Amino acid sequence: MDPVTLVVGSALGAAFEILFSAVLKAKPKAKMFQTHLRNLNITLDSLQPLIRQIAQAANHFVSMECLENFTTKMEEGKKLVEECCDVGMWNCIKQREYKDKILALDCSLQRLLSILTVQLVSHQAMLLNRIDGNVVAQNQNQFGVRCAVPPLPLVTVGLKEPLDDLKMKLLKDGPVSIFVLTAPGGCGKTTLATMFCHDQEVKDKFKENIFFATVSNKLSYLIVQELWEHTGMQAPALPNEEIAFKWLQKFVTERGQNPLLLVLDDVQSGSESLLDKFNEFKMPSYKVLVTSRYQFPKFGRPNPLKTLKDEDAMDLFRRSAFLPNTSSNIPDDIQNQIVELCKRFPLAITAIGDSLRNRPIEIWRKRLLELSKGSSILESDRKLLVYLKSCLDDLDKGMTTVKDCFIDLGVFPQDQIIPVTALLDMWAELYEGAEDFMSIANLYELTTRNLATLVVTRNEDADGYYSEHFAIQHGMLRSLSIHESRQDPIGQRLIIDIRGDKLPTWWKENKHKTKKARLVSISTDGLHSPKWHNMHLPKAEVLVLNFQTENYVLPKFVKRMSKLKVLIVTNYGFLQADLSNFKLLGFLPALKRIRLERISIPSISKSAMQLKCLQKISLFMCSIGQAFSNCPSQILEAFPNLVELNIEYCNDLVELPAKLCELFHLKKLSITNCHKLSALPEEIGKVVNLEVLRLRSSTELERLPGSIKNLKKLSFLDIYNCLSIKKLPEEIGEMSGLRKINMGQCSRLQELPQSVLKLKELREVICDEETENLWGEPFKSSLININITVAKEEHNLNWLYCKP
């Protein structure tokens, strides 16, 4: 062996041992980095046997430059791990910085692992070739198993319809090559892809030209090498992507002379460049089926695999819980309740079913009692927990805020659709720089990874209107959100489900965490009494209260929450609820945002209070008919700094109270889907700082008052779907700051006033095909800077059938 290589190889071994030792010492000390250090430990465990072989074969399969680079990397890694032990628990910025550095080190070591594995295999194959050519051929046949189609599972349930859909789309020739099958982990994507490959119609078309490659975290050139090896041909070592993709082109060109099917299973996020390479080949009978937790919208509309239907979920459970051809003494109602608690999630169903197989009925009842009391399935099945946690691996790579957003979804009750506007209020105060569009982008990141579903019930607008946006989280993923929140050593989130008047069993053990929680969610059921347990929440900035009773009393401990910035109160009962103790909010000096849903407001207006910091109020499906009219004091004194008021689906609002027009600091006034609203007061002209006036779907609103001419700062007027408006006021031409009007679905609007010609700042008009005609001459030739958009009306009602 070359002496220089031997020395460098020994140095690598020494550096490896030092890094390994440093990680083992740091794990019990650096508690904030335990997850990252554990992953690093696993990578080092995998590397250990390969490092030992370097001394014997380094000069054959690893370059000296490569050894030197990784020796340096391990020496730097040892220093990094030691520095982690000195990072303070409260230094969040340093924690994130060092987590990113540990992650980068782990990725470098995994790259070393891949390189050593490939080159060692290549080295061993070369040695075998020297000894006996027949051995090489035998070795290649073993390699060929890598891209072979896996055997069919013994049990497949509920996949016939998805299989038929796959066949319909992939068996027909056409220009689209890539088909993305997407769903959260454990829903059956790999099973469905396997069934597809075993289907007789599929085999008749593609014959021997079916390749099934599991991608996961493999380097791209390993996948190309495996495809070649599956054909039985000797593949060269492919040291980098450039060479690998040249061989991919050769592979597809040769095999693509006949119909060719490639299955790329478990493709990770961030793999667009890999799929781009497979998408370069345009042949009518060349198809690539991709399975992934990520949606890859770049390659067309994703094809989600839905959770099981109720009858299929029960079928799968019984196959898992009972031996074939055996009878059971377990009552159907117990089985049904357990399956319901598994949320039709295949992996959870099989995990729980397997754990109960051949167990006595007392064990079944015990497990049902545990689950029905709120004990998480994830806590009772470690394998399921580990599998689901892997769904979040991608979010550990520089996407900390997105992961935080995923965990935050767990503060809303199970099986409920989440208004996105409530999330925006939370995140605006919890995360620095979290503007609405940034938070929506984070929700789309979760959607593309199947960690949540973002549903828009009507056409999207680019004006920051998100009241038609809703988030849906699968029940099992909500369990994962709650589990992750409880694993936080700092305890920034506190999620409490109170049944009756009993606190959860974990409360006594973790009561100390309440003092550190920034986000607090308390959900009560229909049996909860007005009596509250005393809680001390000095750090809480967001409080989410969810309840189901007709009368709800704000807990007295709210009075002491001096740092509270956001209050979200939601009634999930059938009737609107009376809210008591609202006067407590007057003691909260930092409160900025209030959101109330399905609350009867008259009881609130009786309390005189002053909220100096309050900037935004949102009322959704509330009764507010006399709310502001009955205020005992001037409304401006109560809300001196209010800049945004949103009133939605409040059907008892007939006329906007004139008192509200005293809020001259208002910049946004949104009154939407209030179908009985028939008039705005003349005093609306006093709100001189108003920038956005949104009146959409106020279907009985007949006119806009002439006093709107005083709204010189108004830049956006939204009268979408105001069906009763027949004409706009002549004074509209004096609104010198108006830049955008949405007047779609205003079917009774017959003409525009001539004063519209004075709107020199007007740049955008959104309308429908009928109202577009109103913008002909003389407006078309005079207002040359206007962009007129004809929006087609689309309603998405599919979300009504989505089960979280």
C-alpha positions in Angstrom: 0.0 0.0 0.0 1.2 3.5 -0.8 2.7 4.9 2.5 1.0 8.4 2.0 -2.4 6.8 1.6 -1.9 4.6 4.6 -1.0 7.7 6.8 -4.0 9.6 5.5 -6.3 6.6 6.1 -5.0 6.2 9.6 -5.6 9.9 10.2 -9.2 9.5 9.0 -9.7 6.6 11.4 -8.3 8.6 14.3 -10.4 11.7 13.5 -13.5 9.4 13.2 -12.9 7.9 16.7 -12.5 11.4 18.2 -15.7 12.6 16.6 -17.5 9.5 17.6 -16.4 10.0 21.2 -17.3 13.7 21.2 -20.9 12.9 20.0 -21.3 10.2 22.8 -20.2 12.7 25.4 -22.3 15.5 24.1 -25.6 13.6 23.9 -26.5 13.7 27.6 -25.2 17.3 28.0 -26.6 19.2 25.0 -30.2 18.4 25.5 -31.4 21.0 23.0 -29.6 19.1 20.2 -30.5 15.5 21.2 -32.5 14.7 18.0 -29.7 16.0 15.7 -26.9 14.3 17.7 -28.9 11.0 17.7 -29.1 11.2 13.9 -25.4 12.0 13.7 -24.7 9.0 16.0 -26.7 6.7 13.7 -24.7 8.0 10.6 -21.4 7.4 12.5 -22.5 3.9 13.4 -23.1 3.1 9.7 -19.7 4.5 8.8 -17.7 2.6 11.4 -17.3 -0.7 9.5 -16.4 1.1 6.3 -13.8 3.3 8.0 -12.1 0.1 9.3 -11.7 -1.3 5.8 -9.9 1.8 4.5 -6.6 0.7 5.9 -6.8 -2.5 3.8 -8.1 -1.1 0.5 -7.8 2.7 0.5 -5.4 2.9 -2.4 -7.9 0.9 -4.5 -11.2 2.6 -4.1 -10.8 5.9 -2.3 -8.7 8.8 -3.5 -6.2 10.5 -1.2 -7.9 13.9 -1.8 -11.3 12.4 -0.7 -9.7 11.0 2.5 -8.1 14.3 3.3 -11.3 16.2 2.8 -13.3 13.9 5.1 -10.6 13.8 7.7 -10.7 17.6 7.9 -14.5 17.5 8.0 -14.5 15.1 11.0 -12.0 17.3 12.9 -14.2 20.3 12.4 -17.2 18.2 13.4 -15.6 17.3 16.7 -15.1 21.0 17.5 -18.7 21.8 16.5 -20.1 19.1 18.8 -18.1 20.3 21.7 -19.3 23.9 21.1 -22.9 22.7 21.2 -22.5 21.9 24.9 -21.9 25.6 25.6 -25.0 26.9 23.9 -27.5 28.2 26.5 -31.0 26.8 26.7 -32.5 30.3 26.1 -30.3 31.2 23.2 -32.8 30.3 20.4 -30.8 32.0 17.7 -27.6 30.0 18.5 -29.6 26.8 18.9 -31.0 27.2 15.3 -27.5 28.1 14.0 -25.9 25.0 15.5 -28.7 22.7 14.5 -28.2 23.7 10.9 -24.4 23.1 11.3 -25.0 19.6 12.8 -27.4 18.9 9.9 -24.8 20.0 7.4 -22.2 17.8 9.1 -24.6 14.8 9.0 -25.2 15.3 5.3 -21.5 15.4 4.6 -21.0 12.2 6.5 -23.9 10.5 4.7 -22.3 11.6 1.4 -19.1 9.9 2.6 -21.1 6.8 3.5 -22.6 6.7 0.0 -19.3 7.2 -1.8 -17.5 4.5 0.3 -20.4 2.1 -0.2 -20.4 2.4 -4.0 -16.7 2.4 -4.3 -16.2 -0.5 -1.9 -18.8 -2.5 -3.9 -17.1 -1.6 -7.1 -13.7 -2.6 -5.6 -15.1 -6.0 -4.4 -16.7 -6.6 -7.8 -13.3 -5.9 -9.5 -11.6 -8.4 -7.2 -14.2 -11.0 -7.9 -13.7 -10.4 -11.6 -10.0 -11.1 -11.3 -10.7 -14.4 -9.4 -13.5 -15.8 -11.5 -15.6 -14.2 -14.3 -18.5 -16.5 -13.4 -18.7 -15.0 -9.9 -19.1 -11.6 -11.5 -22.1 -12.8 -13.4 -23.6 -14.3 -10.3 -23.0 -11.1 -8.4 -24.7 -9.1 -11.1 -27.8 -11.3 -10.9 -28.0 -10.6 -7.2 -27.7 -6.9 -7.9 -30.6 -7.2 -10.4 -32.9 -7.8 -7.4 -32.5 -4.1 -6.5 -34.9 -2.7 -9.0 -37.2 -5.7 -9.2 -40.8 -5.3 -8.4 -41.5 -6.2 -4.7 -43.8 -9.1 -4.0 -47.5 -8.3 -3.4 -48.4 -7.9 0.2 -50.6 -10.6 1.7 -53.4 -8.2 2.5 -54.5 -5.3 0.2 -57.7 -3.5 1.2 -59.5 -0.5 -0.3 -57.1 0.0 -3.3 -59.2 -1.3 -6.2 -60.6 2.2 -7.2 -57.1 3.9 -6.9 -55.6 1.0 -8.9 -58.2 1.5 -11.7 -57.5 5.2 -11.7 -53.8 4.6 -12.1 -54.4 2.2 -15.0 -56.6 4.6 -16.8 -54.0 7.3 -16.6 -50.8 5.4 -17.2 -51.8 2.7 -19.7 -52.7 5.2 -22.3 -50.0 6.7 -24.5 -49.4 10.4 -24.4 -47.0 13.2 -23.9 -47.2 13.2 -20.1 -44.4 11.0 -18.7 -44.4 11.6 -14.9 -47.3 10.7 -12.7 -47.0 11.7 -9.0 -48.9 9.5 -6.5 -48.9 11.4 -3.2 -50.1 11.0 0.4 -48.8 11.1 4.0 -46.6 8.2 5.1 -48.4 5.0 5.9 -51.3 5.5 3.5 -50.4 2.7 1.1 -48.6 4.5 -1.8 -45.9 1.8 -2.1 -48.5 -1.0 -1.9 -50.6 0.6 -4.7 -47.5 1.0 -6.9 -46.6 -2.6 -6.3 -50.2 -3.8 -7.2 -50.0 -1.7 -10.3 -46.8 -3.4 -11.4 -48.3 -6.9 -10.8 -51.5 -6.1 -12.6 -51.9 -8.3 -15.7 -52.9 -5.5 -18.0 -49.8 -3.6 -17.0 -47.5 -6.6 -17.4 -49.1 -7.3 -20.9 -48.1 -3.8 -22.0 -44.7 -3.3 -20.4 -43.7 -6.9 -20.2 -40.1 -7.2 -18.9 -39.6 -3.5 -19.1 -40.8 -2.7 -15.6 -38.3 -1.3 -13.1 -39.0 -0.5 -9.4 -36.4 1.7 -7.7 -36.7 2.8 -4.1 -35.2 6.3 -4.0 -35.4 7.5 -0.4 -32.2 9.3 0.5 -30.0 7.7 -2.1 -27.7 9.7 -4.3 -29.1 10.0 -7.8 -26.2 8.2 -9.5 -26.9 5.1 -7.3 -30.4 4.9 -8.7 -29.1 5.0 -12.3 -26.5 2.3 -11.4 -29.2 0.1 -9.9 -31.4 0.4 -13.1 -28.5 -0.8 -15.2 -27.7 -3.7 -12.8 -31.3 -4.8 -13.0 -31.0 -5.4 -16.7 -28.2 -7.9 -16.0 -25.6 -5.7 -17.6 -22.4 -4.7 -15.9 -22.6 -1.1 -14.9 -19.6 1.1 -14.4 -19.0 3.1 -11.3 -20.8 6.4 -11.7 -18.9 8.9 -9.5 -21.0 11.9 -10.2 -24.4 13.1 -11.5 -23.1 14.3 -14.9 -21.8 10.9 -15.8 -24.7 9.1 -14.3 -27.3 11.0 -16.4 -25.4 10.3 -19.6 -25.8 6.6 -18.7 -29.5 7.3 -17.9 -30.0 8.7 -21.4 -28.4 5.6 -22.8 -30.5 3.4 -20.6 -33.9 5.0 -21.5 -33.0 5.2 -25.2 -32.2 1.5 -25.4 -35.0 0.3 -23.2 -37.5 2.8 -24.4 -37.7 1.2 -27.9 -40.5 -0.8 -26.3 -43.1 0.4 -23.7 -41.1 1.3 -20.5 -42.4 1.7 -16.9 -40.2 3.1 -14.2 -41.4 3.3 -10.6 -39.5 5.8 -8.4 -40.7 4.9 -4.9 -40.4 7.1 -1.8 -39.0 10.2 -3.6 -38.0 12.9 -1.1 -38.7 16.6 -1.3 -36.1 18.6 -3.0 -35.7 15.9 -5.8 -37.0 18.1 -8.6 -33.7 18.0 -10.4 -33.7 14.2 -10.3 -37.3 14.0 -11.8 -36.3 16.7 -14.4 -33.8 14.2 -15.8 -36.3 11.4 -16.0 -38.8 13.8 -17.6 -36.5 14.8 -20.4 -37.4 11.8 -22.5 -40.6 12.2 -24.5 -41.8 8.9 -25.8 -45.5 8.0 -25.9 -45.1 4.7 -24.1 -42.5 5.9 -21.5 -44.1 6.3 -18.1 -42.6 7.2 -14.7 -44.7 6.5 -11.6 -43.5 8.6 -8.6 -44.6 7.9 -5.0 -43.9 10.5 -2.5 -45.1 12.4 0.6 -44.3 15.5 -1.5 -46.6 16.7 -4.3 -44.1 18.0 -6.8 -46.5 20.5 -8.4 -44.0 21.3 -11.1 -44.9 18.0 -12.8 -48.6 18.6 -13.1 -51.6 18.2 -10.8 -50.7 15.8 -8.0 -52.8 12.6 -7.5 -53.6 12.2 -3.8 -54.2 8.7 -2.4 -57.2 9.2 0.0 -57.5 7.5 3.4 -59.7 4.3 3.6 -63.4 4.3 3.4 -65.1 3.2 6.7 -66.0 -0.3 5.4 -62.4 -0.8 4.1 -60.9 0.4 7.4 -63.0 -2.1 9.3 -62.0 -4.9 6.8 -58.3 -4.1 7.2 -58.6 -3.9 11.0 -60.3 -7.4 11.2 -57.6 -8.9 9.0 -55.0 -7.5 11.3 -56.7 -8.3 14.6 -58.0 -11.8 13.9 -56.5 -14.9 12.5 -58.1 -16.2 9.3 -61.0 -18.6 9.6 -61.5 -17.9 13.3 -64.4 -16.6 15.2 -64.3 -13.7 17.7 -66.0 -12.8 20.9 -65.1 -9.1 20.6 -68.3 -7.0 20.3 -68.7 -5.0 17.1 -69.2 -1.8 18.9 -65.7 -2.1 20.5 -64.2 -2.8 17.1 -66.0 0.1 15.5 -64.9 2.6 18.2 -61.2 1.5 17.9 -61.3 1.8 14.1 -62.8 5.3 14.4 -60.0 6.3 16.8 -57.5 5.2 14.2 -58.8 7.8 11.8 -59.0 5.4 8.8 -55.2 5.5 8.7 -53.9 2.2 7.4 -50.6 2.1 9.3 -52.4 2.9 12.6 -55.1 0.3 11.9 -52.7 -2.5 11.3 -50.5 -1.5 14.2 -53.4 -1.4 16.7 -54.9 -4.6 15.2 -51.7 -6.5 15.4 -51.2 -5.5 19.1 -54.7 -6.8 20.0 -54.5 -10.1 18.0 -55.5 -13.1 20.2 -55.7 -10.8 23.3 -58.5 -11.2 25.8 -61.5 -8.9 25.7 -60.3 -7.1 28.9 -57.2 -5.9 27.0 -59.4 -4.7 24.2 -61.5 -2.7 26.6 -58.5 -1.3 28.4 -57.0 -0.1 25.1 -60.3 1.4 24.0 -60.6 3.3 27.3 -57.0 4.6 27.0 -57.6 5.9 23.4 -61.0 7.3 24.2 -59.6 9.3 27.1 -57.2 11.0 24.8 -54.2 8.7 25.1 -52.4 9.0 21.7 -52.0 6.0 19.5 -48.5 7.2 18.9 -47.7 6.8 22.6 -48.8 3.2 22.6 -47.1 2.2 19.3 -43.4 3.2 19.0 -43.1 1.9 15.5 -45.9 4.0 14.2 -44.5 7.0 16.0 -41.1 6.6 14.5 -42.6 6.2 11.0 -44.8 9.3 11.3 -41.9 11.4 12.7 -40.0 10.6 9.6 -42.6 12.7 7.7 -41.0 15.7 9.5 -37.4 15.0 8.6 -37.5 17.3 5.6 -38.6 20.2 7.8 -35.5 19.9 10.0 -33.5 21.1 7.0 -33.7 24.8 7.3 -37.5 24.9 7.5 -37.9 25.5 11.3 -40.8 27.9 10.9 -42.7 25.6 8.6 -42.3 22.8 11.2 -43.5 25.2 13.9 -46.6 25.9 11.8 -47.3 22.2 11.4 -47.1 21.7 15.2 -49.3 24.8 15.8 -52.2 23.2 13.8 -52.7 20.8 16.8 -54.1 23.7 19.0 -57.4 23.4 17.1 -59.9 20.6 18.0 -59.8 17.2 16.4 -61.9 16.7 13.2 -62.5 20.5 12.8 -61.8 22.6 9.7 -59.4 25.4 10.7 -60.0 29.0 9.4 -56.7 30.2 7.9 -57.4 33.7 9.2 -57.1 32.4 12.8 -53.7 30.9 11.9 -52.6 34.2 10.4 -53.5 36.1 13.6 -51.5 33.6 15.7 -48.4 33.5 13.5 -48.2 37.3 13.0 -47.5 37.6 16.7 -45.5 34.4 17.4 -43.0 34.5 14.6 -41.0 37.6 13.7 -41.5 38.8 10.1 -44.5 36.4 9.6 -46.5 38.5 7.2 -49.7 37.0 5.9 -48.3 36.0 2.5 -45.3 34.3 4.2 -47.6 32.3 6.4 -49.8 31.2 3.5 -46.6 30.2 1.7 -45.7 28.0 4.8 -49.1 26.4 4.6 -48.5 25.6 0.9 -45.2 24.0 2.0 -47.1 21.8 4.4 -49.7 21.0 1.7 -47.1 19.9 -0.8 -45.7 17.5 1.8 -49.2 16.2 2.6 -48.8 17.4 6.2 -52.0 19.5 5.9 -54.5 20.4 3.2 -55.2 24.0 2.2 -58.6 24.4 0.7 -59.8 27.6 -1.1 -63.6 27.6 -1.4 -63.7 30.3 -4.1 -61.5 31.9 -6.7 -58.2 33.1 -5.1 -57.6 36.8 -5.0 -54.2 38.4 -4.8 -55.4 41.1 -2.5 -54.7 39.4 0.8 -58.2 38.1 1.4 -58.0 34.8 3.1 -61.4 34.3 4.6 -62.3 31.7 2.0 -59.2 29.7 3.0 -59.3 26.7 5.3 -56.8 24.2 6.6 -57.5 20.5 7.2 -55.2 18.2 9.2 -55.6 14.5 9.2 -56.4 13.1 12.7 -53.2 11.0 12.9 -51.1 14.0 11.8 -52.8 16.1 14.5 -51.7 13.4 17.0 -48.2 13.9 15.7 -48.4 17.7 16.1 -49.5 17.3 19.7 -46.7 14.7 20.4 -44.1 17.1 18.9 -45.4 20.0 21.1 -45.0 17.8 24.2 -41.5 16.9 23.3 -40.4 20.5 23.3 -38.0 20.8 26.3 -38.9 24.5 26.7 -42.6 23.9 26.5 -43.5 26.7 24.2 -47.0 25.2 23.5 -49.5 24.0 26.0 -52.5 22.0 24.5 -55.1 21.0 27.1 -58.2 19.0 26.4 -60.6 19.1 29.4 -63.4 16.5 29.5 -66.1 17.6 32.0 -64.2 19.3 34.7 -61.2 16.9 34.8 -57.8 18.0 33.6 -55.8 15.5 31.6 -53.7 12.9 33.5 -50.4 14.4 32.4 -51.3 17.8 34.0 -49.9 17.2 37.4 -46.5 16.0 36.1 -46.1 18.8 33.6 -47.8 21.7 35.4 -44.5 23.5 35.6 -44.4 23.9 31.8 -47.3 26.3 31.9 -45.0 29.1 33.1 -43.0 28.9 29.8 -45.8 28.4 27.3 -46.2 31.1 24.6 -49.1 29.4 22.8 -51.9 28.0 24.9 -54.9 26.0 23.7 -57.7 24.9 26.0 -60.6 22.8 24.6 -63.6 21.9 26.7 -66.6 19.7 25.9 -70.3 20.1 26.3 -70.1 18.9 30.0 -67.7 21.6 31.1 -69.0 23.8 34.0 -68.3 27.5 34.5 -65.8 26.6 37.2 -62.2 26.9 36.0 -58.9 25.4 37.4 -56.4 28.1 38.3 -53.6 28.4 35.8 -50.6 30.6 35.8 -49.6 31.5 32.3 -47.2 34.5 32.6 -45.5 34.0 29.2 -48.6 33.3 27.1 -48.9 35.4 23.9 -51.6 33.5 22.2 -54.7 31.9 23.9 -57.0 29.7 21.9 -60.3 28.7 23.7 -62.5 26.0 22.1 -65.8 25.1 23.6 -69.2 23.6 22.9 -71.6 25.0 25.5 -74.3 27.6 25.1 -72.9 29.7 27.9 -69.1 30.2 28.3 -67.3 32.1 31.0 -63.8 33.5 30.3 -61.5 32.0 33.0 -60.4 34.5 35.7 -56.8 33.6 35.1 -56.9 35.5 31.8 -56.8 38.7 33.8 -53.2 37.9 34.8 -51.9 37.1 31.3 -50.1 40.4 30.9 -48.2 39.3 27.7 -51.3 38.1 25.8 -51.4 39.5 22.3 -53.9 37.2 20.5 -57.2 35.8 21.8 -59.2 33.3 19.7 -62.5 32.1 21.1 -64.4 29.5 19.0 -67.8 27.9 19.8 -68.1 24.5 18.1 -71.6 23.9 19.4 -74.8 24.1 17.4 -76.1 27.3 18.8 -74.5 30.7 19.3 -73.1 31.1 22.8 -73.3 33.9 25.4 -69.8 34.9 26.5 -69.3 36.2 30.1 -66.4 37.9 31.8 -65.5 39.7 28.7 -64.5 42.7 30.9 -61.4 40.8 32.0 -59.8 41.7 28.6 -59.6 45.3 29.9 -56.7 44.2 32.1 -54.6 42.9 29.2 -52.1 45.7 28.2 -50.6 43.9 25.3 -53.7 42.5 23.6 -53.6 43.2 19.8 -56.0 40.8 18.1 -59.4 39.3 19.0 -61.2 36.6 17.0 -64.7 35.4 18.0 -66.7 32.7 16.3 -70.4 31.8 16.9 -70.6 34.2 19.9 -73.6 36.4 20.8 -72.1 39.9 21.2 -74.8 41.8 23.1 -73.6 40.5 26.4 -70.2 41.8 25.7 -71.1 45.4 24.9 -72.5 45.9 28.4 -68.9 45.9 29.8 -67.1 49.2 29.8 -63.4 48.7 29.2 -60.5 50.2 27.3 -58.2 48.1 25.1 -55.4 50.6 24.1 -53.3 48.1 22.1 -56.1 46.3 20.3 -55.5 46.6 16.5 -57.7 43.9 15.0 -61.2 42.5 15.7 -62.6 39.5 13.7 -66.2 38.4 14.2 -67.3 35.2 12.4 -70.9 34.0 12.5 -71.6 36.1 15.5 -74.8 37.9 16.6 -73.9 41.5 16.6 -77.2 43.3 15.8 -77.1 45.7 18.8 -73.6 45.1 20.0 -72.0 48.5 19.2 -75.2 50.5 19.5 -75.5 49.7 23.2 -72.0 50.7 24.1 -72.2 52.8 27.3 -69.1 54.8 26.4 -67.6 56.2 23.2 -66.3 53.4 21.0 -63.2 55.3 20.2 -62.3 55.3 23.9 -62.7 51.5 24.1 -60.7 50.8 20.9 -58.5 53.9 20.4 -56.0 52.2 18.1 -58.1 49.7 16.1 -57.0 49.5 12.5 -58.8 46.4 11.2 -62.4 45.2 11.7 -63.7 42.0 10.0 -67.3 41.0 10.2 -68.2 37.7 8.4 -71.4 35.7 8.1 -73.2 37.8 10.7 -76.7 37.4 9.4 -78.4 39.7 12.0 -76.4 42.8 10.8 -79.0 44.9 8.9 -77.3 48.3 9.1 -73.8 49.1 10.0 -73.9 51.0 13.3 -72.9 54.6 12.9 -70.9 54.4 16.1 -68.3 52.3 14.3 -67.5 55.2 12.1 -66.0 56.9 15.1 -63.0 54.6 14.7 -61.2 57.0 12.4 -57.9 55.0 12.8 -59.4 52.1 10.8 -57.5 51.1 7.7 -59.4 47.9 6.8 -63.1 47.4 7.1 -64.4 44.0 5.9 -68.1 43.1 6.0 -68.5 39.9 4.0 -71.3 37.4 3.5 -73.6 39.4 5.8 -76.6 38.8 3.6 -79.0 41.1 5.4 -76.9 44.2 5.4 -78.9 46.7 3.4 -77.2 50.0 4.1 -74.0 51.8 5.2 -74.4 55.0 7.2 -73.5 58.4 5.8 -71.0 58.6 8.6 -68.8 56.1 6.8 -67.1 59.1 5.3 -65.6 60.0 8.7 -63.3 57.0 8.5 -60.8 59.0 6.6 -57.8 56.6 7.1 -59.6 53.7 5.5 -57.5 52.0 2.8 -59.6 48.8 2.2 -63.4 48.6 2.2 -64.6 45.0 1.5 -68.3 44.5 1.2 -68.4 41.2 -0.8 -71.5 39.0 -0.8 -73.6 41.6 1.0 -76.4 40.6 -1.3 -79.1 43.0 0.0 -76.9 46.1 0.0 -78.5 48.5 -2.4 -76.3 51.5 -2.5 -73.1 53.1 -1.4 -73.5 56.4 0.4 -72.2 59.6 -1.3 -70.0 60.3 1.7 -67.4 57.8 0.5 -66.0 60.7 -1.5 -64.2 61.6 1.7 -62.2 58.3 1.7 -59.3 59.8 -0.1 -56.9 57.1 1.1 -59.1 54.2 0.0 -57.1 52.1 -2.5 -59.3 49.0 -2.8 -63.1 48.8 -3.0 -64.5 45.2 -3.0 -68.2 44.9 -3.9 -68.0 41.4 -5.3 -71.4 39.6 -5.4 -73.3 42.6 -4.1 -76.3 41.6 -6.2 -78.6 44.5 -5.2 -76.4 47.4 -6.2 -77.8 49.0 -9.3 -75.5 52.0 -9.6 -72.4 53.5 -8.0 -72.6 57.0 -6.5 -71.5 59.9 -8.7 -69.2 61.0 -5.9 -67.0 57.9 -6.5 -64.9 60.0 -8.8 -63.6 62.0 -5.9 -61.9 59.0 -4.3 -58.5 60.1 -5.6 -56.5 57.2 -4.1 -58.6 54.4 -5.5 -56.4 51.9 -7.4 -58.5 48.7 -7.5 -62.2 47.7 -7.7 -63.6 44.2 -7.5 -67.1 44.3 -9.0 -67.6 40.7 -10.2 -71.1 39.2 -9.9 -72.8 42.6 -9.6 -75.5 41.5 -12.0 -77.8 44.5 -11.4 -75.2 47.1 -12.0 -76.3 48.7 -15.3 -73.9 51.7 -15.8 -71.0 53.5 -14.4 -71.1 57.2 -13.4 -69.2 59.6 -15.6 -67.1 60.6 -12.6 -65.2 57.3 -12.9 -63.2 59.2 -15.6 -61.6 61.2 -12.7 -60.1 58.0 -11.1 -56.6 58.6 -12.5 -55.0 56.3 -10.0 -57.2 53.3 -10.9 -55.1 50.5 -12.2 -57.1 47.2 -11.8 -60.7 46.2 -12.2 -61.9 42.7 -11.5 -65.3 41.9 -13.1 -67.3 39.2 -14.8 -68.3 39.0 -18.5 -71.4 41.2 -17.9 -69.8 44.0 -16.0 -66.8 44.0 -18.3 -69.1 45.6 -20.9 -69.6 48.6 -18.6 -66.0 49.5 -19.1 -66.3 50.3 -22.8 -66.2 53.9 -24.2 -65.6 56.5 -23.0 -63.8 54.8 -20.1 -61.7 52.4 -22.2 -59.9 55.2 -24.2 -59.6 57.6 -21.3 -58.4 55.3 -18.5 -55.6 53.7 -20.5 -53.6 52.4 -17.5 -56.4 50.1 -16.3 -56.0 46.3 -16.3 -59.4 44.6 -16.6 -59.5 41.0 -15.4 -62.6 38.9 -16.1 -62.8 36.3 -13.3 -64.7 33.1 -13.8 -66.9 32.2 -10.8 -65.8 28.9 -9.3 -66.9 27.3 -6.1 -65.0 24.5 -4.6 -67.4 22.4 -2.4 -65.2 19.3 -2.3 -63.9 20.4 1.1 -67.3 19.8 2.6 -66.7 16.1 2.2 -63.2 16.1 3.5 -62.8 14.2 6.8 -59.8 15.5 8.8 
